[in-house]
Amino acid sequence: MKEIQIENSIQCPYCHGYARRVRRRKIDRWISLIRPIARFECQNHKCHWVGNVYQNELANKKMVLKQ
């Protein structure tokens, strides 16, 4: 099996499903001037979590899929 790291995706903190990166709100852009953040949305239809993740945490939370 080979591992593929998916860019712009993390594991949802609630359902542990696939969460993809989405566009930031204006307030998120302002916050990013002080501490860089990225905005994510869970793709699980039952969960629909949306939230921000700090860039330094993002490096540790990249999703790795095995094929």
Secondary structure, 3 states (H helix, E strand, C coil): CCEEEEEEEEECCCCCCEEEEECCCHHHHHHHHHCCEEEEEECCCCCCCEEEEEHHHHCCCEEEEEC
